Amino acid sequence: MRKTHLLFIAILSTLLLANSASMAQGVCDGVSPTNNLTIDSVVVATGLSQPLLVTAPPGDTDRIFIVQQHGVIQVKQRGTAANAHTTFLDIQTLINTSGNERGLLGMAFDPDYDINGYFYVNYTRSGSGATVVARFSVTVDPDVADPASVVSLLTFTQPQSNHNGGHLEFGTDGFLYIGTGDGGGANDAGTGHASCGNGLATDTMLGKILRIDPTPLPGDEGGDCGGGAALYGIPATNPLVDGAGGDCDEIFAWGLRNPWRFDFDGNGDLYIADVGQNCWEEVDYATPADADGNYGWRSKEGLECFNTSNPFDCNPVSVVGCFGAPACTDPSLIDPVLVLNHSGPCSITGGGVYRGCRMPQLDGYYFYGDYCAGIVRSFEMDNGILKNPIDWTAQVDPGGTLPFDLTSFGWDGQGEMYIMDRDGSVLKIVPPFTALEVAGNGVLGADQLILGAAGNWSWEDLEYNTMVPTEYYRVYRGTPDNDFSCIHSTLANNWATGDVTNPNPGELLAYLVTAVSGSDESKSGDPDRSLINPCAAP
């Protein structure tokens, strides 16, 4: 019995020459792009506990790292079974997970991770629930971190258990950005909240995006509001730098309620998905020149003035502002480019801008979702104008299982996108035909592309559950309209030496990899391909 899934075909030299720039990008080597505007989702990781993030070290295309809210980070190799992940870091003893929003909330690899082995996490501390941004180091085993290597860089208290933010991301400037919520409760008011709300107050790090240098040089200005012996530096260009006391020098952007996820595009543009109060969810957007400013909460919720006397008044006619805070009509406030009312959505989940290898037709689209509604949507920004909104929900979640489960998005080393399902799984966004992915690094000769001994091949069953277990793989070679003959079988998910046969100038050689289990051979092709001379098991 045979099941059709995916065909990978080597590229003609003329096509390679036309696409040599993209082939030169290391993380996209061997990736066969698609050109349709249809997407699908496949489950690539299961058996998790409240996954919140997928990420990968810079340039690492062989692994993904999965952050779980209870305090464990798992590492998963490409091509392994969905439940075949191992523990990279376990810091459960350091973490307070009481309530829905506390726990291990964010992770970011240092841009120089391959040199220094540093990565950073954001968690709520055991006992007090204070926010901690800490650095850890990897061991000599690249799949295991050292929990004893912890260095707490920055700490601040949280008045309530919710609105902790938690996202960490390195910007294009090399600095570490930290998302923080307004301290929780409701309406940014009450115990532990400034008179006009923490979001607007510049002497607290709550309701902000902070920017720090986690590896400062001697003589750099040290931390201001981060508590204790701050082990980080303050970028001199932070907008509120005034030395010790007064404004918190760490602040980059303020007027935020709970920026659960934000994203810097490669050009430095900033997208912030800020969770709303009772009426409006919002996505903020700013270019690098305008990103460091006031985004309005709690003078505003979405595009509307916020009525502190009646927070459920979603379109107030007249609002008396808070003395000392900007009026909701103040033109200096940065307005969102997208708002969603609470007719279904209730907690926006920011994603990021797609810059992956597999689906270039989506390049530049910002993806986002909503925890309650389970939606997956995208749009483009063109000179500050939102364009081409697309709703992908029916394609990504045809069974309607994501409402009250979609917690976050993530990205691997090739810029491909993932969705976190709170029930314990991770979905990968793929073209609809992809189940078995094959990559081969080619060598450009005088007039041909050689996928041979000088190249390295790898493949993975993206669904894996299409045929479990996979006993071994077969590699077939042929031409697109003729038979395919088996030339190699292997237990591994790669062929390091490759095929020593080189195509003639202008000739096209096609390869097809199958996964074999008992009498089943999972392959692909539309139309169906004829496989002859199957190889014996290795």
N, C-alpha and C positions, 0 to 999 in steps of 0.2 A: 504494500500500500504506500502511495506517495502523496505528500501534501505540498502544495505549491506555496512558496513564500517570496524568495528574492533572488535575482540574478545580478552578479557584478561582472561588468565587461571592461577589459582593458581599453584605454583611450587611444585612438589613432594619433599619430604624431602631429597631424594638422590641427587636431583639436587641442592637443597639449600645448602647442605653440600659441594658440589663441587664448589659452588660460594659464600661461606660465606664471603670471603674477600670483594667482591664488594657489598654485601648486607650490610656490616658494614659501608660503606661510606654513611653518612646520606643523602646527596643530591640525591643519586641514589636509595633510598628506594622505593620499589614498582614499579620501572621502568622495563618494560619487553623489553630486548634488542633484536635486530634483527641481522641477520648474512648475509645479502645480500649486494651486492655492487651496489645497485640501490637507488637513493634518489628522493625525490619529494619536492615541495614547496606548502605551503598553506598560504593563507592570514589570519593573526591573528589580525591585527589592521588596521583600515581605518579612514578616516576623519582627517588626520594629515596634518601639514604644513611643508613640506620639512624635513622629519625625517632624522637624521644623525647618530643615535646611539641607540642601545638597551643595557641595562646593568641591574644589580641587585646587591643589597647588599650581602656581603659574607653570604652564607648559606641560603639565602631567595629563596625558590623554589615556592612561591605562587604569586609573582608579577614580572612584568618587568617594567622598567622605560625607557621612550622613549624621547630622546633629539630632539627638533625641532630647526631648525636654527634661527627662528624668535625670540627665547628667552623664550619658554615655555617648561617645562618638564612635560610629562604626566605619570601617573601611571596606570597600567592595571592589574587587578586581573586575575588569572588563571580561566578559565571556563566562562568568561563573553563574551558578544557579541563583535564583532570586533570594533564597534564604542563606546563601553562602557568603556571609559577611562576618568580619571579626572585629574585636574591640581595639580601637586605636587609643582611646583615652577614657578612663572611668573616674569621674570626680563626684560621684553621688554623695559622698560624705561631706562635701563642701557646700551643698546646694539645698536651698529651701524650695520645695515644690508645692507648698500649700496654696490652695486657690487655683484658679484656672490659668493664670498668666505668669506665674513664677517658674523658675527653673533655669536650665541651660538654654539661652535664647539666641546666641549668635556666635559666629566663628569666622575668622579671616586669616588667611595665610600671608605671612610677610612677603613683600615683593622679592626679597632676597632669600626666600625659604631654602632654595637649593644650596645656599652658602651657609646661612646661619641656623637653619632648622627651626626658626621661630614661627609660632602661630598664636593667635589671640582669641580669647573667648569672653563672652559677656554672660554673667549669671547672677542670680539672686542668692545672697549668702545665707547659709544655714543659720537658723535662729532669728537674726534681726531682719532678714529679707532685704538688706542693703544691696545696691547694685555694685558689682565688682567687674572691672575689666582687667583680665590677667593674661600674662604671657606664659606659654609652655614651650618645651623643646622636644623634638623627636629624638629617639634613641638611635643606636647604630642600626637597629632594625627599622627600615623605612615605614613599616606598617604598625609600629608601636611607639607611642609617646611616653614620656616620663612624667607621671603625676607629681613626683617630688620636685620637679623643675619649676614649679609654679612661682611666679613673681607677680604680686598684685600691683598694678600700675595706678589704678584710679578707683576710688570708692566714694559713694555718696548714699545717704539714707533715702528710703522710700516711705512716705507717710501712710500709704495704703498698699494693698496687695496687688492691685491691677495697674494697668498703664505703665508697664516697665520698659516699653520699647524693646531694645535688645540687639538691634541689627548692628553689625560691624562691616565696614567696607573700606578698602584702600582706594583713594581717589587717584586720578591721573597725575596729581602732584606728588604722590608718594606718601601722603599723610593718612593717618587712620581716622575715619569718621565713625561716630558713635551715636546711634539714635536713642533718645530717652523720652519716656512719657511724662505727662504732667504731674504724676504722683498718685493718680487714681481717684477713687471715689466717683463723684459725679459733679459736673459743672465747674471743675477746677476750683473748688471752694472748700472751706472747712479747715480742719486741723492739718497743719503742715503745708497750707497753700497761702500764697501771697494775697494781699487784699484785692488785687485785680487779676489774680490767677498766676500760677507758676509759669505758664506758657509765655506770658508777656514780661515777667520779672527777669531782669538780667543779672541778678545776684544769686541765682540758683541755677543748677544744671538740669533741672527738670523741665520737660517740654521743649527739648532742643535737639539739634544735631551739633555735636561737639567735634572739634578737629584738634588732634594732637600729633606730636611726633614721638612715636614709641621708642625710637632709638636715637635720642638726642646726642649732639656733640658737646664736649666740654665747653662751658661758657654760655650755652643756650639757656634762655629763660625757662625756669622750671614751672611745674604746675601751680595753679592758683586755688581753685575750689575743689580739687580732687581728693583732699584729705591726706593726712599723714605725710610721710616723706615721698613726695611725688617723684616718680621715676620716669617721667616723660617730659618732653619739651613743648613749648607753645609756639606755633608758627607766628612769625612777626606780622603776617598779613591778616591774622584773625581780626574780625571787625571791631571787637570791643576790648582789645588789649589796653590795659591801663595799669599793669603792675598788680601787686598784692592788694587784696581788699577791693571794694567797689564791685564793678562788673566782673563776672567770671570770664577770665581770659580764654578759657577753653571753648567758649561759644562761637559757633559758626553761623547757625541759623536758629531763630527762635519763633515764638508764636505758634507752637505745634502742640497737638493734643496727645497723640500716640503714634508717632511715625514708625509703625511696626516694621515696614520695609521701605528702603529707598535704594536708588541705583544711580550710579554715574555711568553715562555712556562714554565710549572711548574718546569723544571730543570734549568731555568735561561737562556736558549738559547734565543737570540734576533732576531726577524725578522722585517725588516723595508721595507715597500713599499714606495719607493721614486719616486715622480712624476717627469718625465723627461722634457727636453726642447723641441727640435724639432725632435729628432730622437729616443731616447731610454727610455723606462720605465724599472724600475729595482726593484728587491727584494734582499735586503742584508740579510745576515745571519752571526751570530757570536756566539760562545760559551761564557760563562761568563768571561773566562780568556782573551778574545780578543775583547769584544764588545766595550770597551771605546777607540775609536780611530778615525781616519780620513777616511771617506768614499768617498772622492775624488772630489766632486763637488766644483769649476768648472774647476779643472784640467782635469776631465774626465766627460763624460756622458755615463752611462752604462760601457761597457768595453773599450770604445774608447776615445782617446784624444779629448778634446773639442776645436773646432776651433773658437776662439772669433771673428776672422775676417769674418768667414762664418759659422754661427751656423747651417746652413742646410747641411753642409758637414758632413755626417754621418759616413764616414770612411776615415778620413783625413790621408794622407801619412806622412806629416811632419807638425808639429805644434810647434810654438815658444811659450814656456810657459811664465807665468807671473813672473817677477822678484820678488823673495822673497817667492814664493809659491812652493810646491812640484811639480816636473815634473810629467807628467801623467804616466811615466814609473816607478815612485818611488815604490819600493816593499813594503813600509810601508802602502800604501793606501789599504783599505779593498775593494776588488772587489765584485760585486754582484754575486749571484749564479744563477740568472735568469734575462734575458733581453728580452724585447719585442720591436720590431720595430713599427713604426707608420703606418703600412699597414692597420690597423684597430684600435688597441688600441691607446689611446692618453693620458690617465690619470689613472694610476694604482690605484686601491682601495684595500688597504691591509685589510686582515681579521685577521686570527689567526690560531693557532693550535687546532684542534678538540680534546677535552678531555671529551666529553659528555658521558651520560649514555645510550642513546637510540641506538647508532650505533657504537659499539666497533670495528667494522671492519675498521672504519675511524680513529681510535685512532692514533695520531701522524702526521696526514696529515695537512699541512699548506694550508689554503684556501685563495684565493685572487680573485679579479675581475678587471674590467676596466669600468670606467664611460662611455666612448664613445662606446666601443664594446659590453658592456653588458655581457661579458663572466664571467663564474664562473669556476675556475680551482683549482687544488690542486697538491701538491707533498709532498714527504717525504724527510727528510735529514738523511743520514746514514754516520756517521763519516765524516761530512763535504761534502758529495757527494749528489747531488740532484738525487733522484730516483722516479720511479713510477708516472710520471706526468699523471693526469687524467683531461679530460675536461667534466664537468658536465652540461654545458650550456643547452644542448637539454633537459635534464631531469628537470632542475630547471626552465627553461623559454621556454617551448615548443612554446609559442605564440610569442616569440621574442619581448617582450615589454620592456626589461631592458636597451637596448642601450640608452645612454644619460639620464638614470634615476637611475642607480645603484650607490649610493653614499657611502655606507659603509656596514660593517658587524657588528654584535653584538652577545652577549652571555647572556644566562640567568643563574640562580642559579644552574642548573643541567648541565651546560656546553654545552647546545644545541645552535645551530647557527641560526642567523637571518640575513636577507638581507633588507636593507633600499631602498625603491623605492621613488625617489624624488617627484613622483606624489601624494604622501600622504598615502602610505600604508607600512606595514611591513610584510615580508614573513618569515615563519619559515621553516627550512629544516627538513624534517621528512622522515621516511621510506614510501614507496609509498602507503601502505595500511592504514595508520593511519588517522583517522578522529575523532574518539572518544577515548580518552586516559583515562585509569583507573589505579589508583595506590592504593595499599593496603599494609600497613606496617605489616609484619608478625611477629609472635612470634614463635621461635623454641622450641618445646617441646622435650621430650625424643626421639621421633622417628617420629615427624610429624611437618609440618608447619601449624600453625593456623592463618587463616585470620578471626578472630572472634572479640569478644568483646574487647579484648586487643589491637586490631589494629585500625587504622584510615584509612578510605577510602576517596578518592577524585576522581573526574572525570571531564573531560572537553571536549566539542565539539571543536576540534582544528579548524575546518572550520567554524562552527557555522551557516554559511549561507546555509548548507545542509538542514536545516529545521528551519525556523524562524517563530514565536518564539518557543522556547522549553517550553512547559507548565509544564512538570515534568519528572522525571526519574524513570525507573523501574530497579530493580536488579533481575536477574534470576540466579538460581543455578541448576547445573546438572552435568553430566559426558560427556566427549567429544563426545561420539558416541550415546548418547541418548537424550531424551527430556530435555528441560530446563523449570523449573517452577518458576514463579515469587514469590519472598519472601519478597519484600520490594518496596515501592514507596515513593518518596520524592520530594519536591520542591527545595531542596538544591542541590548543586553540591558535596555533601559529605555524608558519612554515618559514623558518629563518633563512634557509638557503634559496628557496624559490625554485622556479622552473628554469633549467639551463637552456631551454630552447628559445632562440630569439626569432621574432617575426621578421620576415623579409621587408624591405623598404615599402611602406605604404600598406602592408598587410595588417589585418585585424585579427588578433587572437582573443578569444573570449574564455573566461574561466568561470566555473560554477562550483561552489562548495556546498556539500550536503552534510547533514548531521544524521548519523546512522544509529538506530536503536533496534536490535532484534531484526524483525522483518520490515521495519519502517525506515524510510529514507526521506527525510524532510529536506525539500529543495525548493526551487522557485522557478519562475518563468511564466510569461504570458505573451505568446502562446506557450504551451507545455513544450519542454525540451526533451529530446531523445537522448537517454544516457545508455552507453554501451560499455562493455568490458569493465564492469565494476571491480574495483580493487578489493583484495581480501583485507580482512582486519589486520592491523599492524601487529 
